[in-house]
């Protein structure tokens, strides 16, 4: 019986490789019955021809796997022949003199960091305990069109200072645009409440004396966190002194009126920082985030003013040139007594 079973049983074949089985799988999907299986259900023992080819290719790949592939930056024989015929150097993808220079991030110079962090903690406490809650009430009570008019009004008051600083920076076109915005918004815009200058495609140029000193040559300045004024540099701290006599609000002789306008400007300024609050809350180090973002934006503003807005198409987004995303506290927002007593 054992001999009969051995004589009638199907001969045993070698187990096909996984690669051969995977190769034959698509053909199996094309028919109703699996490959290698007859209608009687007895497996077909003949190996598939494709499996032999796949096994040979697999062996060839395995044999050459240990060979090192040529480096991607190694010049080929054709490149060497072309360089020898035409007298040109072989292209080096690592160093290409025709490529633009890599972007240089502004260097953060903060030797007074321990003191700045303490001032930053004080400013944050004042902001969370007083300025931010007041701004939330203001945004909830005052309609958006009215708040937009307040923002336009105070922005328009800063145009004469921007015009003078743009002129000192050697940008007469920008100075004329700032002066034109002031005249148009003050007349047709009813004191700056409306903004017809934007509809007339007159750009909003923001310039101050700290930026002017940066254009004149004081590029690198140490970071300075001022009480209530927030992020600055030492250069911009001196710039506040230069801008203070030109502040329109400081020319208001009535203290109650001036203090009321300055308080309103401060609340309006805080509402414009709502977009930054979510970013600040998720930061690991809030001080470093605010410092680096402000210094980077300030460096871009100074560099763009030094080269002129003609280079704007070459590179930077508009928010790095304007005060809409991260506005700084202007010199005229703090309710202080004017330098010269009024009669």
Residue frames as qw, qx, qy, qz and C-alpha x, y, z in Angstrom:
[[0.000, 0.884, 0.468, 0.000, 0.00, 0.00, 0.00],
 [0.303, -0.783, 0.116, 0.530, 2.87, 2.35, 0.82],
 [0.393, -0.133, 0.607, 0.678, 4.44, 1.57, -2.54],
 [0.210, 0.612, 0.676, 0.354, 1.17, 2.21, -4.34],
 [0.120, -0.934, -0.261, 0.213, 0.69, 5.50, -2.57],
 [0.366, -0.607, 0.328, 0.624, 4.23, 6.47, -3.39],
 [0.367, 0.105, 0.693, 0.612, 3.70, 5.57, -7.04],
 [0.101, 0.702, 0.626, 0.325, 0.44, 7.40, -7.47],
 [0.250, -0.822, -0.244, 0.450, 1.21, 10.53, -5.39],
 [0.389, 0.907, 0.007, 0.162, 2.23, 13.75, -7.02],
 [0.731, 0.117, -0.217, 0.636, 5.98, 14.33, -7.14],
 [0.359, -0.831, -0.198, 0.376, 7.22, 16.90, -4.64],
 [0.493, 0.655, 0.047, 0.571, 8.66, 20.08, -6.09],
 [0.399, -0.065, -0.344, 0.847, 10.71, 22.81, -4.42],
 [0.050, -0.782, -0.506, 0.359, 8.80, 25.52, -2.65],
 [0.398, 0.682, 0.222, 0.573, 8.53, 28.59, -4.94],
 [0.351, -0.056, -0.284, 0.891, 10.20, 31.75, -3.73],
 [0.055, 0.687, 0.509, -0.516, 8.08, 34.58, -2.34],
 [0.061, 0.497, -0.289, -0.816, 9.15, 36.74, -5.25],
 [0.078, -0.031, -0.854, -0.513, 7.89, 34.20, -7.76],
 [0.025, -0.541, -0.826, 0.159, 4.60, 33.87, -5.92],
 [0.040, 0.683, 0.229, -0.692, 4.14, 37.67, -5.87],
 [0.054, 0.333, -0.539, -0.772, 4.95, 37.84, -9.57],
 [0.097, -0.196, -0.907, -0.361, 2.38, 35.24, -10.48],
 [0.082, 0.450, 0.682, -0.570, -0.35, 36.84, -8.37],
 [0.309, 0.428, -0.069, -0.846, -1.60, 39.33, -11.01],
 [0.332, 0.116, -0.787, -0.507, -2.16, 36.49, -13.49],
 [0.085, -0.261, -0.933, 0.230, -4.27, 34.71, -10.89],
 [0.211, 0.467, 0.393, -0.763, -6.63, 37.63, -10.66],
 [0.325, 0.336, -0.432, -0.771, -7.26, 37.46, -14.42],
 [0.453, -0.027, -0.831, -0.322, -8.78, 33.92, -14.34],
 [0.718, -0.444, -0.112, -0.524, -11.55, 32.21, -12.39],
 [0.947, -0.274, -0.118, 0.124, -9.22, 29.47, -11.12],
 [0.387, -0.821, 0.364, 0.211, -5.88, 29.87, -9.41],
 [0.528, 0.649, -0.536, -0.112, -2.77, 29.25, -11.55],
 [0.148, 0.392, -0.891, 0.177, -1.21, 25.83, -11.26],
 [0.431, 0.086, 0.771, -0.461, -4.52, 24.22, -10.20],
 [0.135, -0.087, -0.814, -0.558, -6.43, 22.05, -12.67],
 [0.571, -0.278, -0.218, -0.741, -10.17, 21.71, -12.79],
 [0.774, -0.208, -0.598, -0.018, -9.84, 18.44, -10.87],
 [0.535, -0.824, 0.067, -0.173, -8.27, 20.29, -7.96],
 [0.888, -0.172, 0.059, 0.423, -4.81, 18.68, -8.31],
 [0.120, -0.886, 0.191, 0.405, -2.01, 21.27, -8.15],
 [0.756, 0.625, -0.094, 0.168, 0.09, 21.73, -11.26],
 [0.757, -0.506, 0.117, 0.397, 3.73, 21.04, -10.38],
 [0.626, 0.432, 0.178, 0.624, 5.29, 22.83, -13.36],
 [0.315, -0.538, -0.180, 0.761, 7.04, 26.05, -12.24],
 [0.334, 0.898, 0.257, -0.130, 5.88, 29.28, -13.79],
 [0.694, 0.387, 0.066, 0.604, 8.37, 30.64, -16.34],
 [0.002, -0.868, 0.030, -0.495, 8.12, 34.15, -14.88],
 [0.705, -0.703, 0.094, -0.018, 9.28, 32.95, -11.52],
 [0.857, -0.016, 0.119, 0.501, 12.57, 31.74, -12.95],
 [0.377, 0.637, 0.073, 0.669, 13.25, 35.13, -14.50],
 [0.355, -0.855, 0.018, -0.378, 12.39, 36.93, -11.28],
 [0.853, -0.477, 0.090, 0.192, 14.63, 34.64, -9.24],
 [0.740, 0.224, 0.102, 0.626, 17.52, 35.26, -11.66],
 [0.109, 0.763, 0.037, 0.636, 17.01, 39.02, -11.46],
 [0.607, -0.772, 0.020, -0.185, 16.79, 38.81, -7.71],
 [0.879, -0.243, 0.085, 0.401, 20.07, 36.89, -7.57],
 [0.542, 0.467, 0.085, 0.693, 21.72, 39.43, -9.83],
 [0.181, -0.838, -0.011, -0.515, 20.53, 42.34, -7.65],
 [0.779, -0.624, 0.059, 0.015, 21.70, 40.54, -4.53],
 [0.847, 0.036, 0.068, 0.525, 25.10, 39.92, -6.11],
 [0.371, 0.491, 0.056, 0.786, 25.59, 43.59, -6.96],
 [0.392, -0.857, -0.289, -0.168, 24.09, 45.00, -3.75],
 [0.689, -0.559, -0.031, 0.460, 27.47, 45.25, -2.09],
 [0.525, 0.276, 0.207, 0.778, 28.93, 47.41, -4.83],
 [0.121, -0.577, -0.262, 0.764, 29.09, 51.10, -3.94],
 [0.404, 0.784, 0.443, 0.159, 27.01, 53.36, -6.17],
 [0.459, 0.274, 0.030, 0.844, 28.84, 56.30, -7.74],
 [0.123, -0.481, -0.393, 0.775, 28.49, 59.58, -5.87],
 [0.324, 0.794, 0.515, -0.018, 25.78, 61.87, -7.20],
 [0.040, 0.963, -0.087, -0.253, 28.14, 64.82, -7.41],
 [0.560, -0.330, 0.581, 0.489, 30.95, 62.90, -9.19],
 [0.413, 0.615, -0.259, -0.621, 31.37, 64.21, -12.77],
 [0.893, 0.232, 0.385, -0.022, 30.72, 61.65, -15.50],
 [0.584, -0.094, 0.495, 0.637, 33.04, 60.89, -18.41],
 [0.304, 0.691, 0.493, 0.432, 30.78, 62.87, -20.74],
 [0.195, -0.973, -0.117, 0.044, 31.01, 65.93, -18.48],
 [0.562, -0.571, 0.340, 0.492, 34.80, 65.63, -18.32],
 [0.532, 0.230, 0.556, 0.595, 35.05, 65.31, -22.13],
 [0.132, 0.873, 0.388, 0.267, 32.79, 68.34, -22.62],
 [0.356, -0.904, 0.056, 0.231, 34.92, 70.40, -20.21],
 [0.598, -0.323, 0.458, 0.572, 38.11, 69.35, -22.02],
 [0.445, 0.468, 0.559, 0.520, 36.71, 70.21, -25.47],
 [0.039, 0.849, 0.321, 0.418, 35.18, 73.59, -24.64],
 [0.375, 0.307, -0.374, 0.791, 37.52, 74.70, -21.90],
 [0.476, -0.578, -0.013, -0.662, 34.80, 75.05, -19.28],
 [0.101, -0.292, 0.827, -0.469, 34.95, 73.85, -15.71],
 [0.342, -0.277, -0.887, -0.140, 32.82, 70.91, -14.69],
 [0.443, -0.576, -0.124, -0.676, 29.59, 71.97, -12.99],
 [0.255, 0.035, -0.807, 0.531, 29.86, 71.57, -9.24],
 [0.410, -0.612, -0.536, -0.412, 26.40, 71.19, -7.63],
 [0.571, -0.511, -0.446, 0.462, 27.87, 71.89, -4.21],
 [0.202, -0.587, -0.021, 0.783, 29.26, 75.31, -5.11],
 [0.381, 0.599, 0.542, 0.449, 27.51, 77.29, -7.81],
 [0.241, -0.228, -0.115, 0.936, 28.56, 80.97, -8.01],
 [0.160, -0.284, -0.461, -0.826, 25.43, 81.81, -10.01],
 [0.423, -0.579, -0.697, -0.026, 23.13, 80.90, -7.12],
 [0.188, -0.807, 0.044, -0.558, 22.00, 83.70, -4.75],
 [0.150, 0.345, -0.720, 0.583, 23.57, 83.99, -1.35],
 [0.412, -0.402, -0.811, 0.101, 21.94, 82.15, 1.49],
 [0.305, -0.796, -0.194, -0.486, 19.57, 84.16, 3.66],
 [0.371, 0.170, -0.594, 0.693, 21.24, 85.53, 6.76],
 [0.447, -0.719, -0.530, -0.060, 19.14, 85.62, 9.89],
 [0.029, -0.818, 0.202, -0.538, 19.60, 88.74, 12.00],
 [0.521, 0.058, -0.686, 0.505, 21.88, 88.23, 14.97],
 [0.508, -0.767, -0.301, -0.251, 20.10, 88.62, 18.29],
 [0.390, 0.308, -0.477, 0.725, 22.25, 90.67, 20.66],
 [0.579, -0.669, -0.245, -0.396, 20.75, 90.47, 24.15],
 [0.459, 0.228, -0.634, 0.579, 23.44, 90.98, 26.82],
 [0.254, -0.210, 0.420, -0.846, 20.85, 92.47, 29.21],
 [0.523, -0.196, -0.736, -0.383, 18.63, 89.39, 29.07],
 [0.333, -0.322, -0.778, 0.424, 18.23, 88.90, 32.88],
 [0.061, 0.318, 0.269, -0.907, 17.05, 92.50, 33.28],
 [0.363, 0.065, -0.466, -0.804, 14.95, 92.35, 30.13],
 [0.410, -0.247, -0.869, -0.130, 13.19, 89.21, 31.37],
 [0.157, -0.402, -0.646, 0.630, 12.20, 90.94, 34.60],
 [0.214, 0.298, -0.035, -0.930, 10.82, 93.92, 32.70],
 [0.390, -0.022, -0.727, -0.565, 9.04, 91.52, 30.34],
 [0.286, -0.343, -0.871, 0.205, 7.41, 89.80, 33.33],
 [0.019, 0.419, 0.381, -0.824, 6.24, 93.18, 34.59],
 [0.308, 0.217, -0.357, -0.855, 4.82, 94.13, 31.19],
 [0.366, -0.139, -0.869, -0.301, 3.08, 90.75, 30.90],
 [0.159, -0.401, -0.768, 0.473, 1.49, 91.17, 34.32],
 [0.167, 0.404, 0.120, -0.891, 0.19, 94.63, 33.39],
 [0.336, 0.125, -0.618, -0.700, -1.07, 93.31, 30.08],
 [0.356, -0.232, -0.899, -0.110, -2.91, 90.30, 31.50],
 [0.186, -0.446, -0.692, 0.537, -4.29, 92.15, 34.48],
 [0.099, 0.634, 0.222, -0.734, -5.32, 95.43, 32.88],
 [0.175, 0.436, -0.437, -0.767, -4.71, 96.04, 29.17],
 [0.130, -0.029, -0.916, -0.378, -6.03, 92.77, 27.72],
 [0.035, 0.515, 0.818, -0.255, -9.31, 92.65, 29.75],
 [0.148, 0.644, 0.149, -0.736, -9.97, 96.30, 28.89],
 [0.158, 0.329, -0.625, -0.691, -9.34, 95.60, 25.21],
 [0.028, -0.232, -0.961, -0.145, -11.74, 92.65, 25.28],
 [0.105, 0.646, 0.589, -0.474, -14.48, 94.83, 26.72],
 [0.127, 0.587, -0.204, -0.773, -13.75, 97.50, 24.12],
 [0.115, 0.149, -0.819, -0.542, -13.93, 94.97, 21.28],
 [0.006, -0.383, -0.923, 0.044, -17.18, 93.52, 22.63],
 [0.072, 0.697, 0.465, -0.541, -18.95, 96.84, 23.21],
 [0.145, 0.657, -0.232, -0.702, -17.72, 99.00, 20.32],
 [0.835, 0.474, 0.252, -0.118, -18.87, 97.94, 16.82],
 [0.755, -0.034, 0.366, 0.543, -16.22, 96.93, 14.34],
 [0.400, 0.714, 0.255, 0.515, -16.76, 99.89, 11.92],
 [0.262, -0.952, 0.045, -0.152, -16.25, 102.31, 14.81],
 [0.739, -0.516, 0.311, 0.303, -13.10, 100.51, 15.93],
 [0.696, 0.308, 0.348, 0.547, -11.78, 100.60, 12.37],
 [0.140, 0.898, 0.134, 0.394, -12.36, 104.34, 12.27],
 [0.519, -0.833, 0.185, 0.057, -10.41, 104.76, 15.54],
 [0.795, -0.170, 0.371, 0.449, -7.52, 102.75, 14.11],
 [0.514, 0.602, 0.302, 0.531, -7.53, 104.86, 10.93],
 [0.132, -0.971, -0.056, -0.190, -7.59, 108.06, 12.97],
 [0.584, -0.724, 0.310, 0.199, -4.49, 107.25, 15.03],
 [0.761, 0.091, 0.421, 0.485, -2.68, 105.78, 12.04],
 [0.356, 0.801, 0.242, 0.417, -3.28, 109.01, 10.16],
 [0.315, -0.945, 0.092, -0.012, -1.82, 111.04, 13.03],
 [0.711, -0.454, 0.396, 0.362, 1.48, 109.20, 12.64],
 [0.721, 0.554, 0.282, 0.305, 1.89, 110.02, 8.96],
 [0.144, 0.961, -0.174, 0.161, 3.71, 113.36, 9.42],
 [0.531, -0.655, 0.534, 0.059, 6.33, 111.66, 11.60],
 [0.816, 0.112, 0.519, 0.226, 6.71, 108.91, 9.01],
 [0.534, 0.811, 0.131, 0.199, 7.05, 111.48, 6.22],
 [0.093, -0.928, 0.354, -0.066, 9.83, 113.36, 8.02],
 [0.643, -0.445, 0.614, 0.107, 11.75, 110.18, 8.86],
 [0.797, 0.384, 0.419, 0.201, 11.39, 108.86, 5.32],
 [0.353, 0.917, -0.076, 0.168, 12.87, 112.13, 4.07],
 [0.332, -0.792, 0.511, -0.030, 15.76, 111.82, 6.53],
 [0.780, -0.129, 0.601, 0.119, 16.34, 108.29, 5.25],
 [0.032, -0.401, 0.602, 0.689, 16.74, 109.56, 1.70],
 [0.178, 0.342, 0.896, 0.219, 13.39, 108.27, 0.44],
 [0.178, 0.169, 0.015, -0.969, 11.55, 111.27, -0.98],
 [0.444, -0.149, -0.665, -0.582, 8.95, 109.12, -2.74],
 [0.451, -0.378, -0.786, 0.190, 7.97, 107.42, 0.53],
 [0.128, -0.297, -0.372, 0.870, 7.91, 110.81, 2.27],
 [0.292, 0.043, -0.288, -0.911, 5.57, 112.18, -0.38],
 [0.485, -0.257, -0.777, -0.308, 3.31, 109.14, -0.05],
 [0.347, -0.390, -0.696, 0.493, 3.04, 109.55, 3.73],
 [0.031, 0.275, 0.143, -0.950, 2.33, 113.25, 3.38],
 [0.363, -0.051, -0.539, -0.758, -0.21, 112.57, 0.63],
 [0.430, -0.354, -0.831, -0.001, -1.99, 109.99, 2.81],
 [0.204, -0.379, -0.531, 0.730, -2.17, 112.49, 5.66],
 [0.167, 0.197, -0.099, -0.961, -3.64, 115.26, 3.51],
 [0.427, -0.112, -0.675, -0.591, -6.13, 113.03, 1.70],
 [0.444, -0.369, -0.808, 0.119, -7.35, 111.20, 4.79],
 [0.157, -0.320, -0.440, 0.825, -7.52, 114.38, 6.86],
 [0.281, 0.196, -0.135, -0.930, -9.77, 116.06, 4.31],
 [0.623, 0.009, -0.533, -0.572, -11.80, 113.51, 2.38],
 [0.554, -0.113, -0.811, 0.148, -11.43, 110.98, 5.19],
 [0.475, -0.755, -0.170, -0.418, -12.96, 113.41, 7.76],
 [0.372, -0.777, 0.433, -0.266, -9.98, 113.74, 10.05],
 [0.156, 0.436, -0.886, 0.025, -8.59, 110.32, 9.23],
 [0.661, -0.024, 0.583, -0.471, -11.62, 108.31, 10.35],
 [0.874, 0.424, 0.212, -0.105, -11.97, 106.97, 6.81],
 [0.518, -0.437, 0.557, 0.480, -9.13, 105.81, 4.58],
 [0.670, 0.707, 0.121, -0.190, -9.60, 107.02, 1.00],
 [0.042, 0.772, -0.597, -0.212, -5.82, 107.01, 0.52],
 [0.475, -0.161, 0.863, 0.067, -5.81, 103.21, 0.47],
 [0.630, 0.572, 0.511, -0.118, -8.54, 103.23, -2.18],
 [0.370, 0.900, -0.169, -0.158, -6.31, 105.60, -4.16],
 [0.932, 0.179, -0.114, 0.294, -3.46, 103.03, -3.98],
 [0.084, 0.798, -0.410, 0.432, -1.24, 105.21, -1.78],
 [0.747, -0.079, -0.618, 0.230, 0.80, 102.79, 0.34],
 [0.548, -0.819, -0.008, -0.169, 0.98, 103.14, 4.10],
 [0.620, 0.413, -0.445, 0.496, 4.62, 103.79, 4.91],
 [0.644, -0.760, -0.090, -0.022, 5.62, 103.53, 8.57],
 [0.625, 0.383, -0.313, 0.603, 8.93, 105.11, 9.63],
 [0.519, -0.848, -0.101, 0.030, 10.38, 106.34, 12.91],
 [0.062, 0.900, -0.421, 0.097, 13.62, 107.84, 14.12],
 [0.678, -0.399, 0.617, 0.026, 14.94, 104.50, 15.40],
 [0.810, 0.392, 0.400, 0.173, 14.61, 103.15, 11.88],
 [0.347, 0.925, -0.104, 0.114, 16.26, 106.29, 10.56],
 [0.298, -0.769, 0.565, -0.009, 19.32, 105.76, 12.75],
 [0.796, -0.054, 0.594, 0.103, 19.46, 102.17, 11.52],
 [0.676, 0.683, 0.208, 0.179, 19.51, 103.40, 7.91],
 [0.071, 0.950, -0.288, 0.097, 22.24, 105.90, 8.82],
 [0.476, 0.516, -0.681, 0.211, 24.50, 103.08, 9.99],
 [0.334, -0.329, 0.718, -0.515, 23.50, 101.94, 13.48],
 [0.646, 0.043, -0.637, -0.418, 22.52, 98.46, 12.33],
 [0.657, -0.189, -0.711, 0.165, 23.24, 96.14, 15.25],
 [0.235, -0.514, 0.316, -0.762, 21.85, 97.27, 18.57],
 [0.106, -0.001, -0.931, 0.350, 21.26, 95.37, 21.77],
 [0.373, -0.519, -0.675, -0.369, 17.75, 94.28, 22.63],
 [0.002, 0.069, -0.478, 0.876, 15.95, 96.34, 25.26],
 [0.270, -0.568, -0.761, -0.162, 12.61, 95.66, 26.94],
 [0.018, -0.272, 0.188, -0.944, 11.16, 98.97, 28.08],
 [0.097, 0.346, 0.780, -0.513, 8.50, 99.21, 30.81],
 [0.418, 0.615, 0.431, -0.511, 5.05, 99.59, 29.19],
 [0.380, 0.675, -0.352, -0.526, 6.60, 100.23, 25.76],
 [0.955, 0.116, 0.263, -0.074, 7.66, 96.61, 25.28],
 [0.830, 0.050, 0.296, 0.471, 10.18, 95.35, 22.70],
 [0.215, 0.963, -0.144, -0.073, 12.80, 97.83, 21.55],
 [0.806, 0.141, -0.164, 0.551, 16.52, 98.10, 21.01],
 [0.415, -0.546, -0.144, 0.713, 18.85, 100.60, 22.55],
 [0.174, 0.058, 0.413, 0.892, 18.83, 102.44, 19.22],
 [0.214, -0.565, -0.623, -0.497, 15.03, 102.54, 19.18],
 [0.423, -0.670, -0.470, 0.389, 15.01, 103.79, 22.76],
 [0.247, -0.379, 0.086, 0.888, 16.93, 106.86, 21.64],
 [0.016, 0.274, 0.636, 0.721, 14.59, 107.01, 18.65],
 [0.229, -0.719, -0.656, 0.031, 11.67, 107.60, 21.01],
 [0.293, -0.627, -0.145, 0.707, 13.39, 110.76, 22.21],
 [0.140, -0.131, 0.453, 0.871, 13.71, 111.97, 18.62],
 [0.130, -0.415, -0.743, -0.509, 10.07, 111.26, 17.76],
 [0.216, -0.568, -0.666, 0.434, 8.54, 112.67, 20.96],
 [0.008, -0.446, -0.079, 0.891, 8.64, 116.39, 20.02],
 [0.209, 0.082, -0.583, -0.781, 6.90, 115.57, 16.70],
 [0.014, -0.340, -0.936, 0.088, 4.00, 113.70, 18.25],
 [0.193, -0.450, -0.360, -0.794, 0.67, 115.33, 17.31],
 [0.584, -0.609, -0.527, -0.097, -1.03, 114.18, 20.50],
 [0.567, -0.356, -0.312, 0.674, 1.60, 115.84, 22.65],
 [0.120, 0.206, 0.135, 0.962, 0.65, 119.15, 21.11],
 [0.404, -0.644, -0.529, -0.377, -2.81, 118.95, 22.71],
 [0.051, 0.458, -0.420, 0.782, -2.76, 121.42, 25.58],
 [0.691, -0.380, 0.117, -0.604, -5.76, 120.11, 27.53],
 [0.101, -0.373, 0.906, -0.175, -4.54, 117.30, 29.77],
 [0.624, 0.139, 0.649, -0.413, -7.87, 115.50, 30.05],
 [0.739, 0.581, -0.049, -0.338, -8.38, 115.47, 26.31],
 [0.347, 0.633, -0.691, -0.041, -4.82, 114.34, 25.66],
 [0.274, -0.261, 0.884, -0.275, -4.96, 111.60, 28.31],
 [0.728, 0.286, 0.448, -0.432, -8.30, 110.37, 26.95],
 [0.687, 0.630, -0.268, -0.245, -6.98, 110.16, 23.39],
 [0.167, 0.559, -0.807, 0.091, -3.81, 108.41, 24.53],
 [0.484, -0.094, 0.790, -0.365, -5.79, 105.89, 26.56],
 [0.784, 0.443, 0.209, -0.381, -8.06, 105.19, 23.59],
 [0.527, 0.660, -0.520, -0.129, -5.05, 104.68, 21.34],
 [0.122, -0.422, 0.873, -0.213, -3.54, 102.26, 23.85],
 [0.661, 0.137, 0.633, -0.378, -6.74, 100.19, 24.00],
 [0.737, 0.600, -0.060, -0.306, -7.01, 100.19, 20.20],
 [0.274, 0.643, -0.715, -0.018, -3.39, 99.08, 19.94],
 [0.359, -0.240, 0.860, -0.271, -4.04, 96.18, 22.32],
 [0.778, 0.331, 0.369, -0.385, -6.99, 94.93, 20.26],
 [0.624, 0.662, -0.367, -0.196, -4.69, 94.63, 17.26],
 [0.041, 0.511, -0.847, 0.145, -2.52, 92.20, 19.23],
 [0.810, -0.061, 0.383, -0.440, -5.29, 89.63, 19.68],
 [0.863, 0.426, -0.243, -0.125, -3.95, 87.72, 16.68],
 [0.370, 0.554, -0.675, 0.316, -0.60, 87.25, 18.45],
 [0.553, -0.458, 0.466, -0.517, -2.08, 86.02, 21.75],
 [0.981, 0.022, 0.077, -0.179, -2.68, 82.44, 20.58],
 [0.726, 0.496, -0.369, 0.301, 0.89, 82.22, 19.32],
 [0.019, -0.620, 0.540, -0.569, 2.22, 83.54, 22.62],
 [0.758, -0.345, 0.322, -0.450, 0.19, 81.13, 24.74],
 [0.993, 0.114, 0.010, -0.014, 1.57, 78.10, 22.91],
 [0.435, 0.720, -0.461, 0.283, 5.20, 79.21, 23.12],
 [0.819, -0.206, -0.410, 0.343, 7.71, 77.33, 25.25],
 [0.424, -0.360, -0.178, 0.812, 9.56, 80.56, 26.01],
 [0.206, 0.874, 0.439, 0.019, 7.33, 83.56, 25.43],
 [0.207, -0.858, 0.169, 0.439, 10.13, 86.07, 25.98],
 [0.402, -0.275, 0.665, 0.566, 12.37, 84.47, 23.34],
 [0.377, 0.527, 0.713, 0.266, 9.49, 84.24, 20.87],
 [0.093, 0.954, 0.262, -0.110, 8.56, 87.91, 21.14],
 [0.305, -0.753, 0.338, 0.476, 12.18, 89.07, 21.14],
 [0.442, -0.105, 0.716, 0.530, 13.24, 87.06, 18.08],
 [0.329, 0.652, 0.645, 0.224, 10.11, 87.90, 16.09],
 [0.002, -0.968, -0.141, 0.209, 10.38, 91.61, 16.84],
 [0.342, -0.645, 0.455, 0.511, 14.13, 91.77, 16.09],
 [0.468, 0.143, 0.736, 0.468, 13.70, 89.89, 12.81],
 [0.245, 0.809, 0.518, 0.134, 10.89, 92.16, 11.68],
 [0.154, -0.930, 0.043, 0.331, 12.83, 95.25, 12.72],
 [0.441, -0.383, 0.584, 0.564, 15.91, 94.14, 10.78],
 [0.399, 0.434, 0.702, 0.399, 13.76, 93.63, 7.66],
 [0.084, 0.936, 0.334, -0.074, 12.21, 97.08, 8.05],
 [0.262, -0.807, 0.275, 0.453, 15.60, 98.78, 8.33],
 [0.455, -0.148, 0.696, 0.536, 17.06, 96.82, 5.43],
 [0.347, 0.624, 0.647, 0.267, 14.08, 97.53, 3.19],
 [0.007, -0.972, -0.137, 0.189, 14.27, 101.24, 4.02],
 [0.383, -0.624, 0.445, 0.516, 18.00, 101.24, 3.29],
 [0.355, 0.004, 0.759, 0.546, 17.61, 99.58, -0.12],
 [0.358, 0.177, -0.180, -0.899, 14.25, 101.14, -0.96],
 [0.689, 0.199, 0.542, -0.437, 10.90, 99.56, -1.64],
 [0.576, 0.542, -0.437, -0.429, 12.02, 98.80, -5.20],
 [0.183, 0.313, -0.931, 0.038, 13.40, 95.52, -3.87],
 [0.607, -0.047, 0.504, -0.613, 10.03, 94.47, -2.51],
 [0.854, 0.304, -0.184, -0.381, 9.28, 92.29, -5.53],
 [0.455, 0.483, -0.742, 0.100, 12.47, 90.36, -4.88],
 [0.366, 0.164, -0.849, 0.344, 11.49, 88.93, -1.65],
 [0.059, -0.088, -0.759, 0.643, 9.61, 89.82, 1.44],
 [0.117, -0.627, -0.749, -0.180, 5.92, 89.75, 2.32],
 [0.054, -0.700, -0.129, -0.700, 4.07, 92.96, 3.11],
 [0.648, -0.715, -0.241, -0.101, 3.56, 92.21, 6.78],
 [0.741, -0.221, -0.126, 0.621, 7.28, 92.60, 7.43],
 [0.281, 0.307, 0.099, 0.904, 7.09, 96.22, 6.25],
 [0.335, -0.571, -0.229, -0.713, 3.93, 97.29, 8.03],
 [0.106, -0.259, 0.657, -0.700, 2.68, 97.62, 11.60],
 [0.703, -0.172, -0.220, -0.654, -0.48, 95.58, 11.24],
 [0.819, -0.073, -0.568, -0.004, 0.73, 92.23, 12.58],
 [0.672, -0.381, -0.398, 0.496, 2.98, 93.16, 15.49],
 [0.081, 0.867, 0.065, 0.488, 2.48, 96.88, 16.19],
 [0.521, -0.041, -0.456, 0.721, 4.84, 98.62, 18.55],
 [0.222, -0.816, -0.444, 0.295, 3.77, 101.10, 21.18],
 [0.384, 0.675, 0.088, 0.624, 4.29, 104.58, 19.70],
 [0.354, 0.053, -0.403, 0.843, 5.86, 107.36, 21.66],
 [0.250, -0.247, 0.012, -0.936, 2.64, 109.37, 21.91],
 [0.620, -0.345, -0.629, -0.318, 0.51, 106.59, 23.41],
 [0.519, -0.294, -0.622, 0.507, 1.74, 106.94, 26.98],
 [0.175, -0.892, -0.299, -0.292, -0.14, 109.59, 28.99],
 [0.596, -0.281, -0.201, 0.725, 2.74, 111.76, 30.17],
 [0.018, -0.896, -0.171, 0.409, 2.94, 115.48, 30.73],
 [0.632, 0.717, 0.038, 0.292, 4.32, 117.37, 27.70],
 [0.694, -0.026, -0.157, 0.702, 7.92, 118.50, 27.88],
 [0.130, 0.200, -0.022, 0.971, 7.11, 122.20, 27.51],
 [0.055, 0.492, 0.695, -0.521, 4.44, 123.66, 29.82],
 [0.101, 0.579, 0.559, 0.584, 1.49, 125.23, 28.14],
 [0.014, -0.169, 0.240, -0.956, 0.35, 128.73, 29.21]]
